[in-house]
Amino acid sequence: MRLSRLLRSEDARRTLDLTLRLTQRSVSSEFKGTALGRLWSFINPLATVAVFSLIFGVVFRGGVAPGRNSGIDSFALWIGIGVLSWNFMSSGIMASMNALVDNSGLLTKVYFPRQVLIYSAVLSLAVDFAFELLVLTVIAMIMGGPGVLLMLPALLVVTLLAGMFAVGLGLILSIATVYFRDLGHLWQIFNQIWMYASGVVFSLTMVDKVQNDLFDKGWQINGEPIPLTTILRLNPAETFLEAFRSCLFEFALPSLPVSLACLLWSFVMLGLGLVFFRRHSASIVEEL
């Protein structure tokens, strides 16, 4: 019994060490050869916020209610939080699902815990996301005051839970991609639909208005409006985005239902992903 625990502990240490090494390699090579280097981690989120706020804030005249604790009245910041948070989750899932196929040459030559490729893919993106969160925090502090600093612990927890969700789904999709290579192309199409269904560029109050307008036009279910808002709230990505916006835009802890939903989605998805990966990863080398 003691020997088995020691072996499991040693395996866990090796897995962690390899994950950190692969993450370090990915992070250090990301901006290799560029003139500005790590400065791009600050420039990219600023450019993203500027582009989306121009398109959806000026051209399409979007808007949101001011933050209840922060008093911030900036659609650019609201949409920037949504876009960058979505990009972290979406990129983490897509990088994870392609991790095994992209490293097929390595997997067929050397044995190592295969799940570290998924772990390191999400962890390296989390490093980039940390710089983006820093930019968003500074902007929020300029617009709403230092109260956002009190939300940093909650923001770290939400980021951890979002990363766990991305890892769990990535573990499942990475195995599926080995056997069904078209999945990557299908996921890109689904990903675009998922983004707009997650409230990245519009608030739930806008969905409420659409729901009421459809009801007035006769779109009903047993005399009740089509529950578009309820359907969107069942979307895990929308839940995580709402949590990020609570911290950075509202300067408030996520509500209890949102917090519980984030916990449930992250732990359930990670658990399912680990079970699925362990059950099917042994035979993937033959398919690669």
PASEBA-1860 file (N, C-alpha, C; in nm, 3 decimals):
! residues 288
1> MRLSRLLR> 0.083/-0.121/0.000/0.000/0.000/0.000/0.086/0.125/0.000 ~ 0.188/0.126/0.091/0.276/0.242/0.097/0.355/0.257/-0.032 ~ 0.400/0.143/-0.090/0.476/0.148/-0.215/0.391/0.204/-0.328 ~ 0.265/0.163/-0.336/0.178/0.211/-0.442/0.154/0.362/-0.429 ~ 0.142/0.410/-0.304/0.124/0.554/-0.284/0.248/0.631/-0.326 ~ 0.365/0.574/-0.295/0.490/0.639/-0.335/0.503/0.645/-0.486 ~ 0.464/0.536/-0.553/0.472/0.533/-0.699/0.377/0.635/-0.761 ~ 0.256/0.644/-0.705/0.160/0.742/-0.756/0.210/0.883/-0.733
9> SEDARRTL> 0.270/0.907/-0.617/0.325/1.038/-0.587/0.438/1.074/-0.682 ~ 0.524/0.976/-0.712/0.634/1.000/-0.804/0.582/1.028/-0.945 ~ 0.481/0.954/-0.987/0.421/0.978/-1.118/0.361/1.119/-1.126 ~ 0.296/1.160/-1.018/0.236/1.294/-1.015/0.343/1.401/-1.025 ~ 0.456/1.381/-0.956/0.565/1.479/-0.963/0.624/1.486/-1.102 ~ 0.641/1.370/-1.166/0.694/1.369/-1.303/0.598/1.438/-1.399 ~ 0.469/1.411/-1.382/0.369/1.474/-1.468/0.371/1.625/-1.452 ~ 0.377/1.671/-1.327/0.381/1.815/-1.301/0.507/1.878/-1.358
17> DLTLRLTQ> 0.621/1.812/-1.339/0.748/1.867/-1.389/0.746/1.877/-1.541 ~ 0.698/1.773/-1.607/0.694/1.774/-1.753/0.595/1.880/-1.804 ~ 0.482/1.893/-1.735/0.384/1.995/-1.773/0.445/2.135/-1.765 ~ 0.515/2.162/-1.657/0.577/2.295/-1.639/0.686/2.319/-1.743 ~ 0.762/2.216/-1.775/0.868/2.231/-1.875/0.810/2.260/-2.013 ~ 0.706/2.186/-2.051/0.643/2.210/-2.180/0.578/2.348/-2.185 ~ 0.519/2.389/-2.073/0.458/2.522/-2.067/0.564/2.630/-2.082 ~ 0.676/2.613/-2.013/0.784/2.711/-2.022/0.837/2.721/-2.164
25> RSVSSEFK> 0.850/2.606/-2.231/0.899/2.606/-2.368/0.802/2.680/-2.460 ~ 0.672/2.655/-2.441/0.571/2.720/-2.523/0.568/2.870/-2.500 ~ 0.575/2.912/-2.373/0.570/3.055/-2.341/0.693/3.127/-2.393 ~ 0.810/3.067/-2.374/0.934/3.133/-2.414/0.949/3.143/-2.566 ~ 0.888/3.050/-2.639/0.900/3.052/-2.786/0.789/3.130/-2.854 ~ 0.690/3.175/-2.777/0.573/3.238/-2.838/0.608/3.364/-2.917 ~ 0.690/3.449/-2.857/0.725/3.575/-2.922/0.871/3.578/-2.965 ~ 0.931/3.461/-2.980/1.070/3.452/-3.020/1.089/3.511/-3.159
33> GTALGRLW> 1.187/3.597/-3.174/1.216/3.657/-3.303/1.139/3.784/-3.332 ~ 1.048/3.823/-3.244/0.972/3.946/-3.264/1.047/4.063/-3.201 ~ 1.025/4.182/-3.255/1.096/4.301/-3.207/1.046/4.344/-3.069 ~ 0.914/4.333/-3.046/0.857/4.381/-2.920/0.847/4.274/-2.813 ~ 0.860/4.149/-2.852/0.860/4.042/-2.753/0.735/4.038/-2.669 ~ 0.753/4.029/-2.536/0.642/4.013/-2.443/0.549/4.133/-2.442 ~ 0.592/4.247/-2.496/0.504/4.364/-2.504/0.377/4.334/-2.583 ~ 0.385/4.235/-2.673/0.265/4.198/-2.749/0.156/4.145/-2.658
41> SFINPLAT> 0.191/4.094/-2.541/0.091/4.047/-2.446/0.005/4.162/-2.394 ~ 0.060/4.283/-2.399/-0.016/4.401/-2.357/-0.083/4.469/-2.476 ~ -0.016/4.465/-2.591/-0.070/4.531/-2.710/-0.191/4.457/-2.766 ~ -0.182/4.323/-2.769/-0.292/4.244/-2.827/-0.426/4.267/-2.758 ~ -0.434/4.262/-2.623/-0.565/4.286/-2.561/-0.616/4.427/-2.584 ~ -0.528/4.526/-2.586/-0.571/4.663/-2.612/-0.629/4.676/-2.753 ~ -0.562/4.612/-2.849/-0.612/4.615/-2.987/-0.745/4.543/-2.999 ~ -0.758/4.430/-2.930/-0.883/4.353/-2.934/-0.999/4.435/-2.878
49> VAVFSLIF> -0.976/4.499/-2.763/-1.079/4.582/-2.702/-1.118/4.696/-2.795 ~ -1.019/4.758/-2.858/-1.045/4.871/-2.946/-1.128/4.830/-3.067 ~ -1.093/4.718/-3.130/-1.163/4.674/-3.251/-1.308/4.637/-3.221 ~ -1.330/4.556/-3.118/-1.466/4.512/-3.087/-1.552/4.626/-3.034 ~ -1.493/4.717/-2.959/-1.572/4.830/-2.911/-1.609/4.923/-3.026 ~ -1.522/4.933/-3.126/-1.554/5.014/-3.244/-1.668/4.953/-3.323 ~ -1.660/4.821/-3.344/-1.761/4.754/-3.426/-1.896/4.750/-3.356 ~ -1.896/4.704/-3.229/-2.023/4.682/-3.160/-2.065/4.800/-3.072
57> GVVFRGGV> -1.974/4.891/-3.048/-2.010/5.007/-2.967/-2.043/5.130/-3.048 ~ -1.979/5.142/-3.164/-2.001/5.261/-3.247/-2.087/5.227/-3.368 ~ -2.048/5.124/-3.441/-2.121/5.089/-3.564/-2.259/5.034/-3.532 ~ -2.266/4.935/-3.439/-2.394/4.872/-3.408/-2.460/4.929/-3.282 ~ -2.398/5.029/-3.221/-2.457/5.103/-3.109/-2.498/5.014/-2.993 ~ -2.409/4.928/-2.950/-2.438/4.846/-2.833/-2.414/4.924/-2.705 ~ -2.463/4.872/-2.595/-2.444/4.938/-2.466/-2.490/4.849/-2.353 ~ -2.442/4.879/-2.232/-2.481/4.804/-2.113/-2.504/4.902/-1.999
65> APGRNSGI> -2.572/4.855/-1.895/-2.594/4.937/-1.776/-2.463/4.956/-1.702 ~ -2.445/5.068/-1.634/-2.322/5.092/-1.557/-2.303/4.984/-1.450 ~ -2.177/4.957/-1.416/-2.146/4.861/-1.312/-2.205/4.904/-1.179 ~ -2.268/4.812/-1.108/-2.344/4.851/-0.988/-2.254/4.898/-0.874 ~ -2.133/4.845/-0.862/-2.041/4.891/-0.758/-1.934/4.984/-0.813 ~ -1.897/4.963/-0.937/-1.788/5.041/-0.996/-1.835/5.173/-1.056 ~ -1.962/5.174/-1.102/-2.011/5.293/-1.171/-1.955/5.309/-1.311 ~ -1.882/5.208/-1.359/-1.821/5.217/-1.493/-1.931/5.211/-1.599
73> DSFALWIG> -1.926/5.305/-1.691/-2.021/5.310/-1.802/-1.943/5.305/-1.932 ~ -1.884/5.190/-1.959/-1.798/5.174/-2.075/-1.828/5.041/-2.143 ~ -1.893/5.050/-2.258/-1.920/4.928/-2.334/-1.791/4.866/-2.385 ~ -1.689/4.950/-2.409/-1.561/4.899/-2.457/-1.498/4.804/-2.355 ~ -1.500/4.843/-2.228/-1.444/4.755/-2.125/-1.530/4.631/-2.108 ~ -1.661/4.647/-2.107/-1.752/4.533/-2.089/-1.729/4.428/-2.198 ~ -1.723/4.476/-2.322/-1.705/4.381/-2.433/-1.563/4.326/-2.436 ~ -1.465/4.408/-2.392/-1.328/4.360/-2.388/-1.312/4.245/-2.291
81> IGVLSWNF> -1.375/4.256/-2.175/-1.371/4.147/-2.077/-1.429/4.020/-2.137 ~ -1.542/4.034/-2.205/-1.606/3.917/-2.265/-1.522/3.854/-2.374 ~ -1.466/3.938/-2.463/-1.389/3.885/-2.576/-1.262/3.815/-2.529 ~ -1.187/3.879/-2.439/-1.061/3.821/-2.394/-1.083/3.696/-2.309 ~ -1.188/3.697/-2.226/-1.219/3.577/-2.147/-1.262/3.462/-2.237 ~ -1.344/3.494/-2.337/-1.386/3.392/-2.433/-1.266/3.337/-2.510 ~ -1.176/3.426/-2.553/-1.059/3.381/-2.627/-0.974/3.284/-2.545 ~ -0.961/3.311/-2.415/-0.884/3.220/-2.330/-0.947/3.082/-2.327
89> MSSGIMAS> -1.076/3.075/-2.303/-1.143/2.946/-2.296/-1.144/2.876/-2.432 ~ -1.181/2.951/-2.535/-1.191/2.893/-2.669/-1.056/2.845/-2.720 ~ -0.953/2.929/-2.704/-0.819/2.891/-2.751/-0.766/2.772/-2.672 ~ -0.796/2.768/-2.541/-0.753/2.656/-2.461/-0.814/2.524/-2.507 ~ -0.942/2.528/-2.539/-1.010/2.407/-2.585/-0.955/2.362/-2.721 ~ -0.937/2.458/-2.813/-0.890/2.422/-2.947/-0.745/2.376/-2.945 ~ -0.661/2.439/-2.863/-0.522/2.394/-2.853/-0.515/2.255/-2.792 ~ -0.602/2.228/-2.696/-0.604/2.096/-2.631/-0.649/1.988/-2.727
97> MNALVDNS> -0.753/2.016/-2.804/-0.808/1.912/-2.890/-0.711/1.874/-3.002 ~ -0.618/1.963/-3.036/-0.521/1.932/-3.141/-0.385/1.890/-3.085 ~ -0.373/1.886/-2.952/-0.242/1.862/-2.891/-0.186/1.725/-2.925 ~ -0.268/1.623/-2.925/-0.219/1.488/-2.953/-0.181/1.472/-3.100 ~ -0.265/1.519/-3.189/-0.237/1.507/-3.332/-0.115/1.589/-3.371 ~ -0.104/1.710/-3.316/0.009/1.796/-3.350/0.142/1.742/-3.298 ~ 0.137/1.658/-3.196/0.259/1.601/-3.139/0.268/1.451/-3.165 ~ 0.210/1.407/-3.275/0.207/1.263/-3.306/0.347/1.205/-3.320
105> GLLTKVYF> 0.438/1.283/-3.379/0.575/1.233/-3.395/0.641/1.205/-3.263 ~ 0.620/1.292/-3.166/0.677/1.273/-3.032/0.612/1.156/-2.960 ~ 0.482/1.144/-2.974/0.409/1.039/-2.903/0.444/0.899/-2.953 ~ 0.478/0.888/-3.079/0.510/0.757/-3.135/0.654/0.715/-3.108 ~ 0.735/0.808/-3.056/0.877/0.776/-3.031/0.909/0.762/-2.883 ~ 0.846/0.842/-2.800/0.879/0.845/-2.657/0.752/0.830/-2.575 ~ 0.761/0.751/-2.469/0.645/0.740/-2.380/0.655/0.842/-2.268 ~ 0.548/0.911/-2.244/0.533/1.001/-2.131/0.384/1.019/-2.107
113> PRQVLIYS> 0.344/1.069/-1.991/0.201/1.089/-1.967/0.140/1.181/-2.071 ~ 0.054/1.128/-2.153/0.005/1.203/-2.269/-0.079/1.324/-2.230 ~ -0.139/1.319/-2.113/-0.226/1.430/-2.073/-0.149/1.560/-2.049 ~ -0.018/1.550/-2.032/0.059/1.673/-2.006/0.054/1.767/-2.126 ~ 0.032/1.712/-2.246/0.020/1.798/-2.365/-0.102/1.887/-2.355 ~ -0.209/1.833/-2.299/-0.331/1.913/-2.282/-0.311/2.013/-2.168 ~ -0.253/1.966/-2.058/-0.229/2.055/-1.944/-0.144/2.175/-1.985 ~ -0.033/2.147/-2.054/0.060/2.255/-2.090/0.000/2.349/-2.193
121> AVLSLAVD> -0.087/2.296/-2.281/-0.150/2.382/-2.381/-0.237/2.488/-2.314 ~ -0.315/2.447/-2.214/-0.402/2.542/-2.144/-0.322/2.631/-2.051 ~ -0.222/2.574/-1.985/-0.143/2.652/-1.889/-0.064/2.763/-1.958 ~ -0.010/2.735/-2.076/0.064/2.839/-2.148/-0.028/2.952/-2.190 ~ -0.151/2.919/-2.228/-0.249/3.023/-2.262/-0.291/3.100/-2.137 ~ -0.293/3.032/-2.023/-0.327/3.100/-1.897/-0.223/3.206/-1.863 ~ -0.097/3.180/-1.898/0.008/3.279/-1.874/-0.019/3.405/-1.957 ~ -0.053/3.386/-2.084/-0.088/3.500/-2.169/-0.212/3.572/-2.116
129> FAFELLVL> -0.310/3.494/-2.071/-0.433/3.552/-2.020/-0.408/3.634/-1.894 ~ -0.307/3.595/-1.816/-0.273/3.671/-1.695/-0.229/3.813/-1.732 ~ -0.152/3.826/-1.840/-0.112/3.959/-1.886/-0.234/4.039/-1.935 ~ -0.325/3.970/-2.002/-0.446/4.038/-2.050/-0.533/4.083/-1.933 ~ -0.544/4.001/-1.831/-0.620/4.039/-1.713/-0.556/4.159/-1.643 ~ -0.424/4.164/-1.647/-0.355/4.279/-1.588/-0.393/4.407/-1.660 ~ -0.398/4.401/-1.793/-0.438/4.518/-1.873/-0.582/4.558/-1.838 ~ -0.671/4.460/-1.833/-0.811/4.489/-1.801/-0.826/4.545/-1.660
137> TVIAMIMG> -0.748/4.494/-1.567/-0.755/4.543/-1.428/-0.710/4.689/-1.419 ~ -0.604/4.722/-1.491/-0.556/4.860/-1.490/-0.661/4.954/-1.551 ~ -0.722/4.912/-1.662/-0.826/4.994/-1.724/-0.944/5.011/-1.630 ~ -0.985/4.900/-1.565/-1.098/4.907/-1.471/-1.065/4.998/-1.353 ~ -0.941/4.994/-1.306/-0.902/5.078/-1.194/-0.901/5.226/-1.233 ~ -0.860/5.255/-1.355/-0.861/5.393/-1.402/-1.005/5.445/-1.413 ~ -1.095/5.358/-1.460/-1.234/5.400/-1.482/-1.318/5.397/-1.355 ~ -1.293/5.300/-1.267/-1.382/5.281/-1.152/-1.318/5.289/-1.017
145> GPGVLLML> -1.187/5.310/-1.012/-1.120/5.320/-0.883/-1.053/5.191/-0.840 ~ -0.987/5.195/-0.724/-0.908/5.081/-0.678/-0.990/4.964/-0.625 ~ -1.123/4.975/-0.623/-1.206/4.867/-0.571/-1.187/4.736/-0.645 ~ -1.143/4.743/-0.770/-1.124/4.621/-0.848/-1.014/4.534/-0.788 ~ -0.920/4.594/-0.716/-0.812/4.517/-0.657/-0.863/4.417/-0.553 ~ -0.975/4.449/-0.489/-1.034/4.357/-0.392/-1.089/4.233/-0.460 ~ -1.113/4.242/-0.590/-1.170/4.131/-0.664/-1.065/4.037/-0.722 ~ -0.937/4.069/-0.705/-0.832/3.988/-0.766/-0.832/3.843/-0.718
153> PALLVVTL> -0.850/3.814/-0.588/-0.857/3.673/-0.547/-0.971/3.597/-0.615 ~ -1.089/3.660/-0.622/-1.203/3.596/-0.689/-1.174/3.579/-0.838 ~ -1.106/3.676/-0.897/-1.073/3.668/-1.039/-0.979/3.551/-1.066 ~ -0.885/3.528/-0.978/-0.794/3.414/-0.993/-0.869/3.281/-0.982 ~ -0.965/3.275/-0.892/-1.044/3.152/-0.877/-1.127/3.126/-1.002 ~ -1.190/3.230/-1.056/-1.269/3.215/-1.177/-1.181/3.169/-1.293 ~ -1.060/3.226/-1.303/-0.967/3.186/-1.409/-0.928/3.040/-1.394 ~ -0.902/2.997/-1.271/-0.868/2.857/-1.246/-0.982/2.765/-1.287
161> LAGMFAVG> -1.105/2.801/-1.250/-1.220/2.717/-1.284/-1.242/2.713/-1.436 ~ -1.225/2.827/-1.502/-1.240/2.829/-1.648/-1.133/2.743/-1.714 ~ -1.011/2.747/-1.660/-0.904/2.662/-1.713/-0.933/2.515/-1.692 ~ -0.989/2.480/-1.577/-1.026/2.341/-1.551/-1.132/2.293/-1.649 ~ -1.229/2.380/-1.677/-1.332/2.344/-1.775/-1.270/2.321/-1.912 ~ -1.178/2.409/-1.953/-1.113/2.396/-2.084/-1.030/2.268/-2.091 ~ -0.960/2.235/-1.983/-0.880/2.113/-1.980/-0.970/1.990/-1.991 ~ -1.078/1.988/-1.914/-1.168/1.873/-1.917/-1.227/1.849/-2.054
169> LGLILSIA> -1.279/1.955/-2.116/-1.335/1.939/-2.251/-1.226/1.908/-2.351 ~ -1.108/1.968/-2.332/-0.997/1.940/-2.422/-0.950/1.796/-2.416 ~ -0.952/1.736/-2.298/-0.913/1.595/-2.285/-1.004/1.505/-2.368 ~ -1.133/1.534/-2.365/-1.229/1.453/-2.440/-1.211/1.475/-2.590 ~ -1.203/1.602/-2.630/-1.194/1.633/-2.772/-1.061/1.589/-2.833 ~ -0.954/1.589/-2.753/-0.824/1.547/-2.807/-0.827/1.400/-2.849 ~ -0.893/1.316/-2.768/-0.907/1.175/-2.805/-0.996/1.161/-2.927 ~ -1.108/1.233/-2.928/-1.200/1.225/-3.041/-1.134/1.270/-3.171
177> TVYFRDLG> -1.047/1.370/-3.163/-0.981/1.422/-3.283/-0.885/1.320/-3.343 ~ -0.825/1.237/-3.258/-0.734/1.133/-3.308/-0.809/1.036/-3.400 ~ -0.931/1.003/-3.365/-1.009/0.905/-3.442/-1.095/0.970/-3.551 ~ -1.123/1.099/-3.535/-1.210/1.168/-3.632/-1.150/1.304/-3.661 ~ -1.061/1.309/-3.761/-0.983/1.430/-3.788/-1.069/1.546/-3.836 ~ -1.187/1.516/-3.891/-1.275/1.626/-3.936/-1.331/1.707/-3.820 ~ -1.317/1.654/-3.699/-1.373/1.722/-3.584/-1.316/1.863/-3.567 ~ -1.188/1.879/-3.600/-1.126/2.011/-3.587/-1.195/2.115/-3.673
185> HLWQIFNQ> -1.230/2.077/-3.796/-1.298/2.171/-3.886/-1.442/2.195/-3.841 ~ -1.507/2.089/-3.796/-1.644/2.106/-3.746/-1.647/2.194/-3.622 ~ -1.546/2.179/-3.537/-1.542/2.258/-3.414/-1.524/2.407/-3.443 ~ -1.448/2.440/-3.545/-1.430/2.580/-3.580/-1.563/2.644/-3.617 ~ -1.648/2.570/-3.687/-1.780/2.622/-3.721/-1.866/2.635/-3.596 ~ -1.865/2.529/-3.514/-1.942/2.533/-3.389/-1.892/2.643/-3.298 ~ -1.763/2.666/-3.297/-1.703/2.765/-3.208/-1.756/2.906/-3.237 ~ -1.777/2.936/-3.364/-1.831/3.067/-3.400/-1.974/3.083/-3.348
193> IWMYASGV> -2.052/2.978/-3.363/-2.190/2.982/-3.311/-2.189/2.993/-3.160 ~ -2.101/2.916/-3.096/-2.092/2.915/-2.951/-2.054/3.052/-2.896 ~ -1.965/3.122/-2.968/-1.923/3.254/-2.921/-2.042/3.349/-2.911 ~ -2.122/3.356/-3.017/-2.235/3.449/-3.016/-2.345/3.402/-2.922 ~ -2.351/3.271/-2.896/-2.450/3.219/-2.802/-2.406/3.234/-2.658 ~ -2.286/3.286/-2.636/-2.232/3.299/-2.501/-2.239/3.441/-2.448 ~ -2.303/3.531/-2.522/-2.315/3.668/-2.475/-2.184/3.744/-2.475 ~ -2.095/3.709/-2.567/-1.965/3.777/-2.573/-1.983/3.923/-2.613
201> VFSLTMVD> -2.073/3.949/-2.707/-2.087/4.086/-2.760/-2.224/4.146/-2.732 ~ -2.307/4.079/-2.653/-2.436/4.138/-2.616/-2.474/4.089/-2.477 ~ -2.553/4.171/-2.408/-2.592/4.139/-2.271/-2.723/4.060/-2.270 ~ -2.754/3.999/-2.156/-2.877/3.922/-2.143/-3.000/4.012/-2.146 ~ -2.985/4.140/-2.112/-3.098/4.233/-2.122/-3.141/4.249/-2.267 ~ -3.046/4.245/-2.359/-3.079/4.251/-2.501/-3.153/4.124/-2.544 ~ -3.114/4.010/-2.486/-3.182/3.884/-2.518/-3.325/3.889/-2.465 ~ -3.342/3.948/-2.346/-3.478/3.963/-2.290/-3.567/4.042/-2.384
209> KVQNDLFD> -3.510/4.147/-2.443/-3.588/4.230/-2.535/-3.628/4.151/-2.660 ~ -3.532/4.075/-2.713/-3.562/3.991/-2.830/-3.669/3.888/-2.795 ~ -3.658/3.829/-2.677/-3.755/3.730/-2.631/-3.895/3.790/-2.624 ~ -3.906/3.912/-2.571/-4.036/3.979/-2.561/-4.089/4.019/-2.699 ~ -3.999/4.063/-2.787/-4.042/4.101/-2.922/-4.097/3.981/-2.998 ~ -4.029/3.866/-2.983/-4.077/3.744/-3.048/-4.213/3.702/-2.993 ~ -4.229/3.719/-2.861/-4.357/3.685/-2.799/-4.469/3.773/-2.856 ~ -4.441/3.901/-2.873/-4.541/3.993/-2.928/-4.577/3.958/-3.072
217> KGWQINGE> -4.483/3.894/-3.143/-4.507/3.858/-3.282/-4.569/3.717/-3.294 ~ -4.599/3.656/-3.182/-4.666/3.527/-3.184/-4.578/3.406/-3.167 ~ -4.449/3.428/-3.145/-4.358/3.315/-3.123/-4.371/3.273/-2.976 ~ -4.449/3.168/-2.951/-4.480/3.128/-2.815/-4.473/2.977/-2.800 ~ -4.464/2.934/-2.675/-4.472/2.792/-2.640/-4.576/2.779/-2.530 ~ -4.690/2.727/-2.564/-4.801/2.714/-2.469/-4.835/2.846/-2.402 ~ -4.836/2.950/-2.483/-4.872/3.082/-2.433/-4.762/3.153/-2.358 ~ -4.644/3.095/-2.351/-4.530/3.157/-2.282/-4.422/3.194/-2.384
225> PIPLTTIL> -4.340/3.297/-2.352/-4.230/3.333/-2.443/-4.130/3.220/-2.458 ~ -4.065/3.215/-2.573/-3.956/3.119/-2.591/-3.844/3.155/-2.493 ~ -3.801/3.064/-2.406/-3.707/3.098/-2.297/-3.563/3.114/-2.345 ~ -3.539/3.216/-2.428/-3.404/3.236/-2.482/-3.303/3.265/-2.371 ~ -3.343/3.350/-2.276/-3.252/3.386/-2.168/-3.215/3.264/-2.084 ~ -3.314/3.181/-2.054/-3.288/3.060/-1.975/-3.194/2.966/-2.049 ~ -3.216/2.953/-2.180/-3.130/2.866/-2.261/-2.986/2.915/-2.258 ~ -2.968/3.047/-2.272/-2.833/3.103/-2.270/-2.766/3.081/-2.134
233> RLNPAETF> -2.844/3.087/-2.027/-2.786/3.070/-1.895/-2.741/2.926/-1.870 ~ -2.789/2.832/-1.951/-2.743/2.694/-1.940/-2.609/2.673/-2.011 ~ -2.564/2.776/-2.082/-2.438/2.770/-2.155/-2.322/2.794/-2.057 ~ -2.230/2.700/-2.042/-2.121/2.718/-1.944/-2.033/2.839/-1.975 ~ -2.009/2.866/-2.103/-1.924/2.980/-2.137/-1.988/3.111/-2.093 ~ -2.120/3.124/-2.108/-2.188/3.246/-2.064/-2.175/3.262/-1.913 ~ -2.180/3.152/-1.841/-2.166/3.158/-1.695/-2.028/3.208/-1.654 ~ -1.924/3.156/-1.718/-1.789/3.201/-1.685/-1.768/3.347/-1.724
241> LEAFRSCL> -1.822/3.388/-1.838/-1.809/3.528/-1.879/-1.880/3.621/-1.780 ~ -1.994/3.578/-1.730/-2.066/3.658/-1.631/-1.984/3.671/-1.503 ~ -1.914/3.566/-1.466/-1.829/3.571/-1.346/-1.712/3.667/-1.366 ~ -1.648/3.660/-1.482/-1.538/3.753/-1.510/-1.586/3.898/-1.508 ~ -1.703/3.922/-1.567/-1.755/4.059/-1.572/-1.797/4.108/-1.434 ~ -1.845/4.019/-1.349/-1.879/4.059/-1.214/-1.756/4.115/-1.142 ~ -1.643/4.047/-1.159/-1.521/4.089/-1.091/-1.463/4.217/-1.151 ~ -1.454/4.224/-1.283/-1.381/4.332/-1.347/-1.467/4.452/-1.386
249> FEFALPSL> -1.597/4.432/-1.405/-1.684/4.542/-1.447/-1.773/4.591/-1.334 ~ -1.828/4.497/-1.259/-1.918/4.533/-1.149/-1.844/4.559/-1.018 ~ -1.719/4.511/-1.008/-1.644/4.515/-0.882/-1.724/4.442/-0.774 ~ -1.778/4.325/-0.808/-1.860/4.248/-0.715/-1.830/4.100/-0.733 ~ -1.846/4.026/-0.625/-1.831/3.881/-0.636/-1.942/3.825/-0.723 ~ -1.914/3.722/-0.802/-2.021/3.658/-0.878/-2.134/3.612/-0.786 ~ -2.256/3.618/-0.835/-2.370/3.576/-0.754/-2.357/3.429/-0.717 ~ -2.431/3.387/-0.615/-2.423/3.249/-0.570/-2.459/3.150/-0.681
257> PVSLACLL> -2.569/3.171/-0.757/-2.598/3.077/-0.866/-2.486/3.069/-0.969 ~ -2.427/3.184/-1.003/-2.318/3.184/-1.101/-2.196/3.113/-1.045 ~ -2.163/3.140/-0.919/-2.047/3.075/-0.856/-2.064/2.924/-0.850 ~ -2.182/2.879/-0.810/-2.208/2.735/-0.802/-2.204/2.671/-0.941 ~ -2.258/2.742/-1.040/-2.256/2.689/-1.177/-2.113/2.676/-1.228 ~ -2.028/2.775/-1.199/-1.888/2.767/-1.241/-1.818/2.648/-1.175 ~ -1.841/2.630/-1.046/-1.783/2.516/-0.975/-1.830/2.384/-1.035 ~ -1.960/2.375/-1.059/-2.017/2.251/-1.112/-1.962/2.220/-1.250
265> WSFVMLGL> -1.963/2.318/-1.339/-1.916/2.296/-1.476/-1.768/2.255/-1.477 ~ -1.686/2.322/-1.397/-1.542/2.296/-1.401/-1.508/2.157/-1.347 ~ -1.564/2.123/-1.231/-1.527/1.994/-1.169/-1.590/1.876/-1.244 ~ -1.712/1.892/-1.289/-1.777/1.783/-1.364/-1.705/1.761/-1.497 ~ -1.675/1.870/-1.569/-1.610/1.854/-1.699/-1.469/1.797/-1.684 ~ -1.396/1.846/-1.584/-1.261/1.793/-1.562/-1.266/1.646/-1.523 ~ -1.360/1.609/-1.437/-1.374/1.469/-1.398/-1.407/1.380/-1.516 ~ -1.504/1.423/-1.597/-1.540/1.345/-1.716/-1.422/1.333/-1.813
273> GLVFFRRH> -1.350/1.444/-1.829/-1.236/1.444/-1.920/-1.128/1.349/-1.876 ~ -1.096/1.348/-1.747/-0.991/1.259/-1.697/-1.030/1.112/-1.712 ~ -1.156/1.080/-1.680/-1.202/0.942/-1.692/-1.199/0.897/-1.838 ~ -1.249/0.981/-1.927/-1.253/0.948/-2.069/-1.113/0.932/-2.125 ~ -1.022/1.023/-2.088/-0.886/1.020/-2.141/-0.812/0.895/-2.094 ~ -0.825/0.862/-1.966/-0.756/0.744/-1.914/-0.808/0.615/-1.977 ~ -0.934/0.614/-2.013/-0.994/0.494/-2.069/-0.952/0.472/-2.214 ~ -0.927/0.579/-2.287/-0.903/0.565/-2.432/-0.764/0.606/-2.478
281> SASIVEEL> -0.681/0.662/-2.391/-0.552/0.714/-2.437/-0.450/0.605/-2.466 ~ -0.469/0.486/-2.411/-0.369/0.380/-2.428/-0.354/0.335/-2.572 ~ -0.459/0.348/-2.651/-0.456/0.295/-2.788/-0.443/0.403/-2.895 ~ -0.417/0.526/-2.856/-0.415/0.632/-2.958/-0.293/0.628/-3.047 ~ -0.180/0.574/-2.996/-0.057/0.573/-3.076/-0.076/0.496/-3.205 ~ -0.156/0.388/-3.199/-0.183/0.310/-3.320/-0.257/0.391/-3.424 ~ -0.341/0.485/-3.380/-0.419/0.566/-3.473/-0.338/0.683/-3.527 ~ -0.238/0.728/-3.450/-0.157/0.841/-3.493/-0.063/0.803/-3.606
END
